[in-house]
């Protein structure tokens, strides 16, 4: 946690909205993640943008900027959001506990992810995760990259989907805080929408981001022992396996089964000193 300002401001939950008494609680399940932010003012402005839409969970990953006077000045009356900022050294740690992650991308990338407009992403987030009784305890993350270069391909690879803001193609450059404002607005509007929700999910709840990443790390170490991977360049293969698991929406029980299998393979390798073809 960080608390680098002398003024503490108590959180101010908004009153219940007709038909949506749990709006504040639902918005607590949405975290906004800023990666490698370079300008302090953008952090403060993002906090203000979030609070105007009822969101409060702001996460920083390896920020280049310090929370200085400019940051708190740009935050205006969102000092409670600033005081509760969380910092992490890597994106995986920041996404721990999330079941759906969408990354902002200003350009098309050659990646096998679902590409959505920011409104489509918000509608999907609400219908599938935030308002679905089957997923009442899940959390989601909206991930934004650096001001000048956005998210790397590796960071986008950690996301289940990518979202774009359909701006003027002649001049589509948005300030970071403006992008955060638009995404938070769309989440709020989707939550307040009177459109009927789709039928509840019939499949089990998918595993969390961190559980899947631990499985991938276990898988990678096993493939190293099998000498299947080039230890100097394992990322390409492991990224393909990550895409596979994201598409499959693997469940916690399936994670346990696969990790049990990998443990058995590793045990056999270490017992025999080699891997024999069956």
N, C-alpha and C positions, 0 to 999 in steps of 0.2 A: 504494500500500500504506500501511497505517497500523500503527504500533507505538508506542502511547502509554503502555505499562506497562513497568515496569522488569524484570519477571520474564518471561523467555523460557521457553517450555515446548515441548519437542520433540514433533512429531506422534506419535501412538501408534496405528499401524495395528492393527486387530483381527486375531486369528489366522484362518486359513482355516476356513471352515465346510464341513462335509461336503457335497459336491455343489456348493458355491459357492466355489471357491478364489479367485475374482477379485472377491469382494464389495466389498472396499475400493476397488479400481480402478474398478469400475462406479459406485460412489457418488461418485467424484471427477468424474463426468460430469454431476452434478446440482448446479446452483447455486441458492441461495436468495437472492432479491432483495427487499430491503426498501426501499420508496419513501417518502421524506419522514417517517421515523420521528421522533417528537417526544420520546420518553422514553428516556433512556440505559439505564435498567434493562431495557427491552424488548429492546434490542440484545444486552445480555449474556445475558439469559434465552433469547433465540433461539439464541445461540451454544451455550449449554449443551444446549438441546433438540436441536439438530442433532447435537452430538457423541454424545449418548446413542444416536442412531440410526445413527451411523457417517458422517454427512455433515460436510463441513468447509469448503465454499466459500460464504462469506457475503459478499454484495455490498450496499452501501448506495448509494442514489441520492438525492442532495440531502438528506442527513439534517439535521434541525433540532437534534438532540441531539449533544453532544460525548461522546467516549468517556472518561468521567470515572471516578472511584472507584466510583460506584454500578454503572456498566456492568460493570466488571471483577469487582466483588463478586458480581453476579448471574450472571456467567459461571462462577463457581466454578472447576472444574478444566478448563474449556474455553479456557484462555488461548491455546493454540496457534491455535484458530479465530479468536480476537480479533486476534491478532498478524498474521494473514494476511488480514484484511478488506480488500476493495477498495472504493474509492469512485469514483463517477462523477457527472458533472454532469447527465446525461440518461439516460433509460431505454434509448434505442436503443444507446448506447455500452455499457451494462451487459449488453445481450442479444447483443452481437456474438459470432458463432460458434455461437449456439444454432439448432437446427433445429426445436424444438418448445417453445412457451412457453404456460404455463397460468397464468391470473390468478385470485386468490382474490376472490370477490365474495359479500357477505353478503345480497344481495338480487337479485331478478330485474331484468334490464335489457332494454330493447327493442333488442337487438343480434342480428345474424344469426350468432351463434357457437354452437358446441356447448356445452351446459351439462351438466356432470357432477357427481356427488358426488365428494368427495375420494378415495374408494376407487376409483371408476371411473377417475378421472384417473390414479391411481397404477398401476392395472392396465394402462391404455392406454400409459402412459409406459414401463413395463417390457416389455410384449409387443411394442410397435411400435418402440421406440427403444433401450432399455437392454440387452435380452436378444436382440434380433434380430441374427443374424450379418450381415445386409445393412446394418445401421446401427451397426456396432461402434464407430465413431469419433465418433458424433454426441453432442451435448450438449443438455440440456434445462434449463429454468428454471422455478422456482416463484416467482411474483411476489405479494407482499403489499403492501397499501397502508397509508395513514396510520391511526393508532389510532382516530380519531373519524370519518373520512369515507371511508376505503378508497381504492381506485383511482378515478381519474377515468374518464369514458367514453373519452377519448382514449387513456389508458394501457391500458385494457382492450382498446381497438382494436388494440393492438400484440400481443395474445395470440391464439393459435390456438384456445384453448378457455377456458372459465370453469369454476371448480370451487367448489362450496359444501359446507360441513360441515353435515350434516343434524341440527342441534341442536334443542332444545326450541323450538317456534315461539312459545311464550309468553314465553320468555326466551332468545334465541339469541345474546346478546352474549358473544363470546369475547375474551380478552386476546390480543394479537398473538402473544406467545410460545407461548400454548396452541395457536393455530391452526397455527403453524409446527411444533410438536411433533406434532400430529395428522397433518399432511401428510407429515412425514418418517417417522413410524411406518408410515403406509400404503405409502410407497415401499419401505421396508425389508421389510415383510411380503410385498409383491408380488414382490420379488426372491427371497425365500426360499420362495415358494409352490411346491408340487409340481404345480400345474396345468400341463397341456401348453400350449406356445406355439402360436399359429396359424402357418400356413404363412408362409415368408419372403416379403417383398415382391418382386413381380416388376417393379415400376416403379423407375426410377432414384431415387437419393437426392435429396430436395428441396433447393432452395437455402437457404442460411443466412438468418437474420433480417436481418443487415446487408446481404447482397447484394440481398434483396428491397426493403429500405428505400432503397438507392441507386438501384434501378430506379424506385421510386416518385418519388423526387426528380427523376430525369432526365425521367420522364414529365411531372411537373408543370411543369418548366421549358419543355419542348417545347409543352405546351398553353398556357402563357403566351405564348410566341412566336406561336402560332397565334391568339391572342386568343380562345381557347375558354373559358378560365377567367376568372372575376372575380379579379384579383390581390389584392383586399382580403378575399376570402372563398373560398379554394380548398379548405378542409378537407373540406367535405361530399362533394364529388366524389371527392377523393383517398382518403377513407376507404372509399368504396364500391369503388374500384379495389383498395384493400388487401384488403378482404374477398374480392374475386374471386380475387386471387392466392393468398390463404391457402387458399381452398377448392380451388383447382386444384393446390396443392402443386407449384408451378412448379420446374423443375430448373435447375441452374447453366447448362447449355447453352441452355435457353430464355431465361434472363435475358440471356445474351450476344446471342442473336438479336434479342430485343426492343430491347435497348440499341443494337445496331447499326442497327436500323430507325429508332430515334429520332434517332440521330446523323445518318443520311442525310436525315431530314426537316428537322432543324435546318440542315444544310448547304444544302439546297435553298432554305429560307426566306431564309437570309442572302445567297445568290447572287442571287436574284430580287427580294428586297425585298418579296415578297408571296406569298401562297399561292393558287394557281390551282386551281379545281375541275377534276377530271378528267372 
